[in-house]
Amino acid sequence: LWCRLYSTSCSKPHQAEMLTRCAAISYGSPRFPVAEALLQEVALQPYIHNCQVTVHEGRHTYNYCVFFKRHCRLQVNALLSGDGEFRGDVVVMRIGTRTRRVVNMRARDSVIADYIVTQSVI
């Protein structure tokens, strides 16, 4: 599934493919993201935080799942360090409105994901 990656090793955020695990082989089975595959420094910080964010835009409601690592010894993320200093990587995935599961991101979702990570204090 496609997600938005804010990596310490990249100069700008980009779309990345998130590996997922399926509960069953059938088409409608739930998919579980494997955030460990995208987030760096597994040996230094193996724990991955996650939270759900809801964005209201007019009459539309968008749900996202945010995975991130934060540790004092991780590299500074220049993409997210505005006033403060954020250390670690962030991945944003879209959650479907009907299924309440992670789904592919659309083109507009990149703009909303950028808004989430720049406005939020993670």
C-alpha positions in Angstrom: 0.0 0.0 0.0 1.2 3.5 -0.7 2.0 5.9 2.2 3.8 9.2 2.8 7.3 8.9 4.2 9.2 11.6 6.0 12.6 10.1 6.4 15.8 11.6 8.0 17.8 10.4 4.9 15.7 12.2 2.3 15.5 15.9 1.4 11.8 15.9 0.8 8.8 13.7 1.7 7.8 11.2 -0.8 5.3 8.4 -1.6 6.6 5.0 -0.5 5.2 1.5 -0.7 4.4 0.0 2.7 4.6 -3.8 3.1 1.5 -5.3 4.6 0.6 -8.6 6.1 -2.8 -10.1 5.3 -4.9 -12.0 7.9 -6.2 -14.4 5.1 -5.8 -14.9 1.4 -9.2 -13.6 0.5 -9.7 -10.2 -1.1 -11.5 -8.5 1.8 -9.2 -9.7 4.5 -7.6 -7.0 6.7 -4.1 -5.8 6.0 -1.7 -4.9 8.7 1.1 -2.5 7.9 4.7 -3.5 8.5 6.1 -0.1 9.5 9.5 -1.6 10.6 10.3 -2.1 6.9 10.3 1.7 6.2 11.5 3.3 9.5 15.2 3.3 10.0 17.5 2.6 13.0 15.9 -0.6 14.1 18.8 -1.5 16.4 18.8 1.9 18.1 15.1 2.3 18.5 13.0 -0.8 17.9 9.8 0.6 19.3 7.4 2.3 16.8 4.7 4.7 18.1 1.4 5.0 16.2 -1.7 7.2 16.5 -4.8 7.9 14.5 -5.5 11.4 13.3 -8.9 12.7 12.0 -8.9 15.7 9.7 -12.2 17.6 9.1 -12.3 19.6 5.9 -15.6 21.2 5.2 -18.1 18.3 5.1 -15.4 15.7 4.5 -13.7 13.7 7.2 -10.4 12.0 6.6 -8.7 9.4 8.9 -5.0 8.6 8.9 -2.7 6.4 10.8 0.7 7.9 11.8 3.7 5.7 12.6 6.8 7.3 14.0 10.0 6.8 15.9 11.3 9.4 18.4 14.5 9.0 20.3 17.3 11.5 21.4 19.9 9.5 19.6 18.2 9.2 16.2 19.1 11.6 13.4 17.4 15.0 13.3 14.6 15.0 10.7 15.1 18.3 8.8 11.7 17.9 7.2 9.9 18.1 10.5 12.2 20.2 12.6 10.6 23.7 12.4 10.9 25.5 15.7 11.9 22.4 17.7 14.1 19.4 16.9 12.3 16.2 15.8 14.5 13.1 15.8 13.3 10.1 13.8 11.1 9.1 10.8 7.4 9.4 10.2 5.0 7.5 8.0 1.4 8.5 7.3 -1.2 6.0 5.9 -4.8 6.6 5.0 -7.6 4.7 6.7 -10.7 3.9 4.7 -14.0 5.5 5.8 -16.1 2.3 5.4 -13.6 -0.4 6.1 -11.7 1.4 8.9 -8.5 -0.3 7.6 -5.4 1.1 5.9 -5.9 1.7 2.2 -3.8 3.2 -0.6 -3.2 7.0 -0.5 -4.7 9.2 -3.2 -3.1 12.2 -4.7 -4.9 14.7 -2.4 -3.8 12.7 0.6 -0.2 13.8 0.3 -1.3 17.4 0.9 -3.3 16.4 3.9 -0.5 14.2 5.2 1.9 17.2 4.9 -0.6 19.3 6.9 -0.8 16.7 9.6 2.9 16.4 10.2 3.6 20.1 10.1 0.7 21.1 12.4 1.0 18.3 14.9 3.4 18.1 17.7 4.3 14.4 17.7 
